Amino acid sequence: MVRALSWLGAAALLGAALTAFGSRPSIAQGAAGGALTWLALAAATITAGAAALTAFRLSLPERSSAWGLLPLPALVAWAAASGLGCLAARGTPDAWGETLGEAAECLGFLLFLSVPLSALMLAMLRRARPLRPRLALALGGLASAGAAAVLLSIVHPHPSSALDLAAHAVALGVIVAFNASAESLIAPR
């Protein structure tokens, strides 16, 4: 629990830095996205927290692999709220990601933010020595992707277009796949 809270604290510090030094759209601008935008944000936050907790829980010998299912309900809610929000925002001027350039900005931002989050997760998991390293790493990648999405919302609290939503899905897949394939980086030498 301490490791998960430490990792989440580091993600929160990154969020504070973004808030302090980045572009800060107003809360009213974010509210324009509606309830689905806020639900997606809440679900992404819960996904990140549950995945981080689970990644470290899998380091304990008495923990079942079933712990890996803990973030799934929040992940489904995140995907559903994002998808429904995308449908609701079709044709509105608030929707973001209508062009390849806008979608690429989100993809790049998500991947960029996930690097320090993933590096910290890898270092912390290496020290924890999980018994099921690939599953723990995949969950660490899911935590990093969820946290990156939450951090993106600090500077981008807009409903997404289908293209932007696809960019977010690609980022999630790349981050999880990269982390899951990093087993040799946490194996004891």
C-alpha positions in Angstrom: 0.0 0.0 0.0 2.9 2.4 0.8 4.5 1.8 -2.6 1.2 2.4 -4.4 0.6 5.6 -2.4 4.2 6.8 -3.1 3.8 6.2 -6.8 0.4 8.0 -6.8 2.0 10.8 -4.8 4.7 11.2 -7.5 2.0 11.3 -10.2 0.2 14.0 -8.2 3.4 16.0 -8.0 3.7 15.8 -11.8 0.1 17.1 -11.9 1.0 19.9 -9.6 3.9 20.9 -11.8 1.6 20.8 -14.9 -0.9 23.0 -13.1 1.8 25.4 -11.9 3.8 25.7 -15.1 1.4 24.6 -17.8 -1.6 26.1 -19.6 -4.6 25.9 -17.2 -8.0 25.9 -18.8 -10.7 27.0 -16.4 -12.8 24.6 -14.5 -15.8 26.1 -16.3 -14.2 25.2 -19.6 -13.8 21.6 -18.4 -17.4 21.6 -17.2 -18.5 22.4 -20.7 -17.5 18.8 -21.6 -20.4 17.6 -19.4 -21.0 14.8 -17.0 -19.4 12.2 -19.3 -16.1 14.1 -19.4 -16.0 14.2 -15.6 -17.1 10.6 -15.3 -14.3 9.6 -17.7 -11.8 11.6 -15.6 -13.0 10.0 -12.4 -12.9 6.5 -13.9 -9.3 7.1 -15.3 -8.3 8.2 -11.8 -9.7 5.1 -10.2 -8.2 2.9 -12.9 -4.7 4.4 -12.2 -5.1 4.0 -8.5 -6.5 0.5 -8.6 -3.9 -0.7 -11.2 -1.0 0.8 -9.1 -2.3 -0.8 -5.9 -2.7 -4.2 -7.7 0.7 -4.1 -9.4 2.3 -3.8 -5.9 -0.1 -6.3 -4.3 1.0 -8.9 -6.7 4.5 -8.7 -5.1 3.1 -10.3 -2.0 3.2 -14.1 -1.9 -0.3 -14.7 -0.6 -1.9 -12.6 -3.3 -3.9 -14.3 -6.0 -3.6 -13.3 -9.7 -7.3 -12.4 -9.4 -6.2 -9.1 -8.0 -5.3 -8.3 -11.6 -9.1 -7.9 -12.2 -9.5 -5.0 -9.7 -9.0 -2.2 -12.2 -11.2 -3.7 -14.8 -14.6 -2.1 -13.7 -13.0 1.3 -13.7 -11.3 0.7 -17.0 -14.7 -0.3 -18.5 -16.3 2.8 -17.1 -13.5 5.0 -18.4 -13.8 3.5 -21.9 -17.6 3.7 -21.8 -17.8 7.3 -20.6 -15.1 8.4 -23.1 -16.9 6.7 -25.9 -20.3 8.1 -25.0 -18.7 11.5 -24.5 -17.2 11.3 -27.9 -20.6 10.5 -29.4 -22.3 13.3 -27.5 -19.6 15.8 -28.6 -19.9 15.1 -32.3 -20.2 18.3 -34.3 -19.8 20.6 -31.2 -17.1 23.2 -31.3 -15.7 22.0 -27.9 -14.7 18.6 -29.4 -10.9 18.1 -29.7 -9.0 15.8 -32.0 -10.9 16.4 -35.2 -7.6 16.6 -37.1 -4.7 14.2 -37.2 -2.5 17.0 -35.8 -4.7 17.4 -32.7 -5.0 13.7 -32.2 -1.2 13.3 -32.6 -0.7 16.1 -29.9 -2.7 14.0 -27.4 -0.9 10.8 -28.4 2.5 12.5 -28.0 1.5 14.1 -24.7 0.2 10.8 -23.2 3.3 8.9 -24.3 5.6 11.7 -23.0 3.9 11.8 -19.6 3.9 8.0 -19.3 7.7 7.8 -19.6 8.6 9.2 -16.1 5.5 7.4 -14.6 6.5 4.1 -16.1 10.2 4.5 -15.2 9.2 5.1 -11.6 6.8 2.2 -11.6 9.5 -0.1 -13.1 12.1 1.0 -10.5 9.6 0.4 -7.7 8.5 -3.0 -9.0 12.1 -4.0 -9.4 12.6 -3.4 -5.8 9.3 -5.2 -4.9 10.2 -8.3 -7.0 6.7 -9.3 -8.0 6.0 -13.0 -8.2 4.0 -12.5 -11.5 6.2 -9.8 -13.1 4.5 -9.6 -16.5 1.1 -9.1 -14.9 2.4 -6.6 -12.4 4.2 -4.7 -15.2 1.1 -4.7 -17.4 -0.9 -3.3 -14.4 1.9 -0.8 -13.8 1.5 0.3 -17.5 -2.2 0.6 -17.0 -1.6 2.8 -13.9 0.8 4.9 -15.9 -1.6 5.3 -18.8 -4.5 6.1 -16.5 -2.4 8.7 -14.7 -1.2 10.2 -17.9 -4.8 10.6 -19.1 -5.8 12.3 -15.9 -2.8 14.6 -16.1 -3.7 15.4 -19.8 -7.1 16.5 -18.6 -5.4 19.3 -16.6 -4.4 21.0 -19.9 -7.1 19.4 -22.1 -10.5 19.2 -20.3 -12.5 18.9 -23.6 -14.7 16.2 -24.9 -12.9 14.1 -27.5 -13.6 13.3 -31.1 -13.4 9.7 -32.4 -10.0 10.3 -33.8 -8.7 11.6 -30.5 -10.3 8.7 -28.7 -8.5 6.4 -31.0 -5.2 8.2 -30.2 -5.9 7.7 -26.5 -6.6 4.0 -27.0 -3.3 3.6 -29.0 -1.4 5.3 -26.2 -3.0 3.1 -23.6 -2.0 0.0 -25.7 1.5 1.1 -26.3 2.1 2.0 -22.6 0.7 -1.2 -21.3 2.6 -3.3 -23.9 5.9 -1.6 -23.3 5.6 -2.0 -19.6 4.5 -5.7 -19.8 7.5 -6.4 -22.1 10.0 -4.9 -19.7 10.3 -8.0 -17.5 14.1 -8.2 -18.0 14.4 -4.7 -16.5 13.0 -5.8 -13.2 14.4 -9.3 -13.0 17.0 -9.8 -10.3 20.6 -10.0 -11.6 
